[in-house]
Amino acid sequence: MQAAYYEQTGPAATVLTVGDVPDPQPGPGEVRVRLAWSGVNPSDVKARSGVRSPDMPFPRVIPHSDGMGLIDAVGPGVAATRVGERVWLWNAAWGRPLGTAAQSICLPEAQAVWLPDQVPDEAGACLGIPALTALHAVLTEGGVQGQRVLVAGGAGAVGHYAIQFARLLGARQIISTVSSAEKAELALAAGADVAVNYRTEAVAERVLAATQGEGVDRVIEVDIAANAALNLAVVRPNGLWVVYGSGAREVSLPFFPMIARNVGLRFFIVYNLSEADRRRAIEVLTDFLRSHRLQHHIGLRLPLAQIAQAHLAVESGQVVGNVVVSTG
């Protein structure tokens, strides 16, 4: 089968190769998925580039944790009725050398989740990281029912879903930061009440004005290193920061101002959700997908042969929405 892989970390155009690799065969408890789409996420780019670590975790890595396809074979212990099932995948490349940037993949059957027919194929490759990250950020610590929520980067892959989930799960008010008028329109269409352009507007003043000076109950944060001061300025006493990303490896926070306001700080990475948290998120997500209540924003579609360009698109941050690669 055809797959994209790298055998050393470095620039996408230098280290990514597309070539033939052995067809995988499902082992006990596994399914084999004939992939149609593979999602490209910032974490995939960081792993390939060596930003996380220059050391290779395996001699060869087929990247990407998110994907969509059809189950075409099952291993011992898996019901044969799963053959032919349309599925989306999570954690395909987490702690494993064989991800979704390939024509087929074998993985534990729990990591292949039924995808309702009405959901576009490409959208299935955007659920494992972007959608589940957004949904857990909204659900964690009691959820957002009746809350004012600030979503950082509301036009991004995670932020766009987070706005929708906050709206569907009962948020009182949703404010989003964006970096352009185009992104503001996207955030508002997803369900935000207010979109604030952080490049041209005084964000803290706009957020406080929109909340009548009370501040927000919850911040869903993509880059705590860049936005910590803003978050402290706009979160109400006893409010919560839910943080899933940072633009810097180390972050300094002002202890006394934060403890004086009883600010809660919740870090998480979607790869390491507890079994209970992941099960809850998948159940809620499946319900929303089944009832056709979500918008999916695909910013770029490329063939597997152009995987290096897909990585560069994610790395540059120029694409609004999710980047996916066709593997079929």
Salt bridges, closest charged atoms under 4 A:
GLU7 OE2 - ARG60 NH2 2.90
ASP72 OD1 - ARG32 NE 2.87
GLU85 OE2 - ARG82 NH2 2.85
GLU109 OE1 - ARG82 NH1 3.13
ASP121 OD1 - ARG86 NH2 2.66
GLU122 OE2 - ARG301 NE 2.97
GLU141 OE2 - ARG266 NE 2.97
ASP193 OD2 - ARG167 NH2 2.72
GLU201 OE1 - ARG206 NH1 2.26
GLU214 OE1 - ARG148 NH1 2.69
ASP217 OD1 - ARG236 NE 2.31
GLU275 OE2 - ARG279 NH2 3.15
ASP277 OD1 - ARG280 NH2 3.54
GLU315 OE1 - ARG48 NH2 3.23
